[in-house]
Amino acid sequence: MTNKEKGRPSESNPKDNFSRDHRPPAVTGQCAEVLELLRTEGAVLSFRLTAELAIPEAAARIHDLRGMGFNIITVILPEVEFRGRIRRNVALYSLSLPSWPAPGFMEELIAPAGEHDCGDQPGASDVDCPGA
């Protein structure tokens, strides 16, 4: 067998255009409502999403947006007054910078299995290690 490339060498791979044509995905429905609110207000309580926007699964929409690559930060607040009552352990969501990552950022953060060195750091655990 010769050392020739398999397939059709004249055709480019669709992944070759990824870095030049890297745009956030189209977001629709409830995810679009949540994303727009995060962009305009900066930080939003989970209760506000469920009570005022009628999004009963706010955490699921945040999970969906993170799966699309959006950089959303969650802070759990111990106590919040919402509609005259004290609520405990409330999620506060915010869109971090950059809101959409650069191409290939996940490949740089996650080392192949067995090739990370977080165990060498004092106090590091599998939870803290992005390569675990």
Secondary structure, 3 states (H helix, E strand, C coil): CCCCCCCCCCCCCHHHHCCCCCCCCCCCHHHHHHHHHHHHHCEEEHHHHHHHCCCCCHHHHHHHHHHCCCCEEEEEEEEEEECCEEEEEEEEEEECCCCCCCCCHHHHHCCCCCCCCHHHCCCCCCCCCCCC
